Amino acid sequence: MSKDKIIILIVIILVIVAGIVAFNLLQKGKNTPSEQPVLEESLKEEPAQSFGFSATILTVDVENNSLIVKTVKEEKEIKLIVADKTEIIKISPPKDLPKEGGIFTPDIKTIDISDLEEGDNISIETETNLVGKTEIDDIKKLYVSR
């Protein structure tokens, strides 16, 4: 085979490869009708949801099983109604903390609403979407730290 025939063969192969690449790039740029709805749905914004938050206790009403708290993030006041099924868990550092740092296990204790105090930091957990609510009565767990 002469050099001219080899060069012509290489040029033909390069043209074929370039054509295949160009065809694939053009196909990726097109949206077929079946792909369009999927793309539009993936771009829709999901509504905001929240199933818990952190707050500081402002007042404790033991007689009515309720608390007024101020949220940490938005700094708004919310009324919490503590049901009988609500588990109130106090989390505190152990009495004997390791002197040189290290790992420790906090003390965890179930308490009553009467043990809560103004200024306690709390976090709540619920199964209800809390966005926009100013009164919450479906509290699954209430975590307290001082």
Secondary structure, DSSP 8 states (H G I E B T S, - for coil): --HHHHHHHHHHHHHHHHHHHHHHHHHHH---TTTHHHHHHHHS------SEEEEEEEEEETTTTEEEEEETTT--EEEEE--TT-EEEEEE--SS--TT------EEEE--GGG--TT-EEEEEESS--TT-SEE--EEEEEEE-
